[in-house]
Amino acid sequence: MFIERPPKWFRMLFPGAVFRMPESNMSPGKVYITFDDGPIPEVTPWVLDTLEQFNIKATFFMVGQNVERHPELLEEVKRKGHMAGNHTLHHIRGFGISPEDYIADAEACEKYTASGLFRPPHGWLSPSQLKEAKKRYKVVMYDLVTRDYSKKVNAEKILDNVKELTRDGSIIVFHDSLKSYDKLKTALPQALRWLQDQGYEFGLLSLQ
């Protein structure tokens, strides 16, 4: 549960970062679908096709090195009306690296994504890194991590996480990565269908 929905004390470690969008006056309201760690040709095109089937827009927090290898996928994400966010150039951890080097790596990725939206890899950055990141970006964290990347989690559990923990304003994290793909093929369409059946609308993250 700690990983899937970070508790209040954890959120307080990152002042100014966005974990959950403001609640609407609608019932049940909006959710925000995001994908981390792509884009890669083995998974991202399938994700885009699946989103299109449900007429849903999402934000893709991209690793800059992947964009360097597959620039056409960045363009395809944008062409289909999705957002591209910054997930650093090398998918670096916030531990053991200076704020200057950390931000330099993020800036190298921003040259490609150019959205002003930033999500730290592994869901962590130090207070000094956060301070510098907020000067440049809207730092987007998460309200629900599906854990689709974990070997300990199957497609059924991913769907259960979505059903049990989604709420109005949730920022939901999936991954367009090889670690997730086998489970995502089953879990993502079922999760999106369930969310629609519950009456959720789907928001697109922005700087506003």
N, C-alpha and C positions, 0 to 999 in steps of 0.2 A: 504493500500500500504506500509506503514511503516513496518508492520510485514512481509508481503509477500516478499518484496525486501528491505532490510535495506539500508538506504541512506548513502551517502558518509561520512557524519559527524559521523554516528554511527560506521561505519567501522574503522574510524580513532581512535576510543576509544580503539581498540584492535590491536595495531601495531604488526606485525609479524604473526598474525592469518590469515588463508586462507579463504577468502569468495568466491573467484572465481578462477578457474584455468586459467593459461595463455592462451590467445587466440591462436588458431592454424592458419595455413595458408589455411585451408580448409574452404569450405562453405557448410553447416552452421557450421561444426566443431563438437566438442565433448561436451557431458554433463556427469554429474556424479550423479548417483542415490544413495541416502543414506536413511537408515531407523533408527529411534531412538526408544529407550525405551523397546525393546524386550530383549531376545527372550522369547516368551510365546507359549505354545502348541496350543492355540486357533487360533493364527494368523500367526505366523512365517512360519509354514510348507506351508500354502496356499501361502504366499508371495514367498517362494522359488519355488513352482510349477509354479506360474505365471511368475516369472523371467525366469525360464527354458523354458517356452513356447516361449518366445521372444528371447532366447539366450542372455540374458543380465546379466552382473555381477554387484554387488552392494556392498556397505559398510554398515554394520550393527553396529551402535554405541550402545553397549549393556550395560544394567544396571547389575552390578555384582551380585546383589541379585537374579536376574532372571537366570543368568548363574548358580549360586549355586543350584537353584531349578531344572534347566533343562539343565544339562551339555551336554546332547545328542544333543540339538539344536545348541549349539556352534559348536560341531563337524560336524553336518550336514551342517551348513553354510560354514565351511571351506572345507568340502569334495566336495561341489558343486562349489568351486572356488571363493567364495566371500571373502571379508575382514571382520574381526571383529575389531571394534574400541571400545575405552573406553568411557563410559558415566557415570563414577563414580560408586561406589558400591551401594549407596543408592539414586541415582538421586537427589543429594542435590543442593539447590540453593546457589549461591555465596554470598548472603547477610547474614551478621551477623555471619560469621564463619571465623576463622583465616586462613591465607594461609597454615599454618602447618597442620591444621585439614582437610582443603580442599584437599590438596595434598595427605595426608594420605588416604583419602577415595578413591581418584583416583588410588593411588598405589595399594590399595587392589583389585580394579577391574582389573588393569593391569596384575595381577598375572594370570588372566584367559584369557584375550584378547591378551596380549603380542604382540601388533602390533606397538606400538609407536604412534598411531593416537588417538587424544583426542578431544571430543566435549563436551563443558560445558552444563549441563542440563539447560533448559530454555533460552539458548542462551546468557548467561551472566556470567561473572566472574570479580572480582575486578582487578584493575591494579596490586596489589601485588600478587594476585592469578595467574594472567596471567604471570607475570614475572617468578614465580616458575614453572608454567606448561610448559613454553617454554624451560626450562632447560632440561626437560625430554621427551617432546612430540612434535609432529607436531600438533598444535592446528587448528582444522578444524571447521569453522563456516558454512556459507550458503549464497548462492546468491538468493535462492528462497525457501520459506517455503510454502508448499501447504495449510497449516492450516487444514489438514484432521482431526485433533483432536478436532476441535471447534464445539460446538453444533449449532453455528450460520452459519455454512458453510455446504452446501450439496454437493453431488457428482458432480453435474453440475458446481458448483463454483470452486471446486478443479480442475477440468479439465480446466475451463476458466483461472485459475491462471497459470497453466502450459502453456497454449497456449499464453497468453498475456505476460508472464514475462521470459520465457526461452530464453536464448541467448548462444552464443558460450562460453564454459567454465563454465556454470552454475553448481553449486553444489545444487542439488534439495533434499529437505527433505520431506520424508513421515514418517509414524510411524507404526511399527508393534505392535499395541496396541489395546486393546478392545475399547477405545474411537474412534478409527479410522475405525475399521473393517467394519462396515455396509456400510460406504461410500467408503472405499477402494475397496471393492469387485466390485464396478462399475467403480470407477474413475481410479484405477491403470491400469487395462488392456487398457482402452481407452487412458490414457495418454501415456503409452508406445507405443501403436500403432500409435498415432499421432506423437510422436517424431520420430519414425522410418519413417513414411510417409514423414516427413519434411527433411529426409536425415541425421539426427543426428547420430553420432556414440556414443558409450557408453564407457567412461573411467572408470578405477578402481583406486580409491585413493591409494596412497602409500607414503612412506617417501621421495621419490625422488622429 
